[in-house]
């Protein structure tokens, strides 16, 4: 009777694990569909959630118990059941998240270059903000960055791109842009000299130095503009930097008298 009860408990546990796995697969399909539909959706929770779920499922498969053999039934040691980890219990792997995002962005870049599509970049004759972007390769990241700017096109903007002699697909990407002002250097002048090139041509009231591997979340520019205009003694505004796994990298800096930052 005790042996029958143990077998019954094992079957019930396996059934619960199977049900949990089916629910996870259904949820993963829904999240992945949302992930493909929206560029901004890729930035925050869905990537972290999907990566956690996939690793949880992988870990469960690798550690799942086997049905008892003849030796088990005769009193041998039975390996303990492994529970499917809860999403919050699975640690994020930053490199996995970067690879997931990079692969998606590369596919988006290849799709763009294989089509006749143009990307219309915001371009105002009297911009509030001049966005300066210095490039050196990594065209797939640049595409994601530019698309995040397009989503903020309700503001009066201009985009000035300084390409430091990129040798990847960046020149082909730049040919697909309408509205951006592009400076092409024949050598890599590095960030400081290149951003000053762009600043000398800027017409906006404010300059935004935006790294090409960053993406703007909705409302970011409105918030920055509102903040810098809120008091006459504000000379610069820094954005909150959020990593791919949703954690905070920084939310401001202290600038000391010698120019160093913390």
Secondary structure, DSSP 8 states (H G I E B T S, - for coil): -HHHHHHHHHHHHHHHHHHHHHHHHHHHHHHHHHHHH-TGGGTSHHHHHHHHHHHHHHHHHHH------HHHHTT-----------GGGS---HHHHHHHHHHHHHHHHHHHHTS---EE----TT-SEEEEEEE-S-HHHHHHHHHHHHTTTTS-EEEEEEEE---SSHHHHHTTEES-EEEEESS--HHHHHHHHHHHH--SSEEEE--TT----TTHHHHHHHHHTS-TT-------EE-TTS-EEES---B-TTS-B-
